[in-house]
């Protein structure tokens, strides 16, 4: 079966989470369909509106730190490190590690946060939730605020299926309050995870107000263990 079925126990768990008001738990459960919890390595690709596909491998420690590496094309070997302290780039051509200002991370179709910040709960918290309608159906609208200044966006509006805790649509806002882009989340499918299959959202389509679209597709997830210092700017060149 390709599409993950809605099961009664999932609806019960979702109802309990909304009822007790455990906002952090709600966001963590929503993330389960994006990435399983804990330390993982994610293989994914990004397709820009001109059809160009770039493949990535991203290490996620489950605590908000990530290290993404380009594994295809002319920029192969380029690495992006994200921590609560900021964002860094390592280019094998220059052998230098460079700190990237936030404004620079927003340039181009592929926003660096798309490839480094793959879990909402790592970088955002729920500040408000309300009932809303999206696509003719009842949903929950969650207002998310960044936990640190290093986060790519200051606020996000996330629209969620309240029964399945599945993200449906998101709006990403800059510090100025300007809408920068939106994201549409695909149906739930099974994808490879540690030699088996896990239900997940494999595809996210980002769209800008100018009309350009970027598709991020997760291909495989693997549990991992990382050595001390793996997510350090001084070790990114290894």
HUTA-V268525 format. One record per residue. D_CENTER is the distance of its C-alpha to the mean C-alpha in Angstrom with 2 decimals. Layout:
# HUTA-V268525
D_CENTER
D_CENTER
This chain:
# HUTA-V268525
25.45
22.42
20.95
20.19
23.04
22.92
24.82
26.92
25.75
22.12
23.56
25.73
23.02
20.94
24.19
24.97
21.69
22.22
25.86
25.62
23.20
20.97
18.09
16.18
16.89
15.84
12.28
12.24
13.73
11.31
8.51
11.15
10.61
7.04
8.24
11.76
12.61
14.31
14.40
13.18
13.17
11.03
12.93
11.44
12.92
12.56
15.50
16.75
19.33
22.17
21.27
20.36
18.08
16.59
15.55
13.43
13.53
11.09
12.48
10.66
13.42
12.05
13.42
10.94
12.21
10.91
13.04
12.19
15.35
16.56
18.78
20.47
22.52
24.32
21.64
21.46
21.22
19.41
16.99
14.45
14.41
12.42
14.13
15.20
18.09
16.51
15.37
17.68
18.56
20.98
22.96
25.35
27.85
28.47
27.77
26.49
23.49
22.77
20.94
19.01
19.71
16.93
18.79
18.85
15.11
15.07
17.69
17.58
15.58
12.72
11.25
10.65
7.70
5.98
7.14
7.19
4.71
2.28
4.50
6.37
9.56
9.41
9.77
11.10
14.09
15.77
18.82
20.20
20.08
22.41
23.56
22.83
23.44
21.13
22.65
25.73
24.31
23.87
20.39
19.10
17.82
15.87
16.13
13.57
14.79
13.49
15.01
16.00
17.07
14.80
11.68
11.20
12.08
14.73
14.23
12.19
14.06
12.35
14.77
14.97
17.60
19.49
21.12
18.37
15.59
13.56
11.32
13.35
12.77
11.33
13.21
12.18
15.27
16.78
19.08
21.94
20.66
20.32
17.84
15.93
14.00
12.89
10.51
12.15
10.88
13.38
15.77
15.27
16.72
17.69
16.16
17.73
17.06
19.76
22.40
21.93
19.69
17.03
15.94
12.37
10.71
11.18
10.78
8.96
11.57
11.32
14.85
16.77
19.98
21.91
20.99
19.00
16.20
13.54
12.32
9.53
11.06
10.41
14.01
14.54
13.45
16.06
16.89
18.00
19.99
19.83
22.93
23.56
22.63
20.04
17.56
20.41
21.18
24.62
23.46
20.93
23.87
24.66
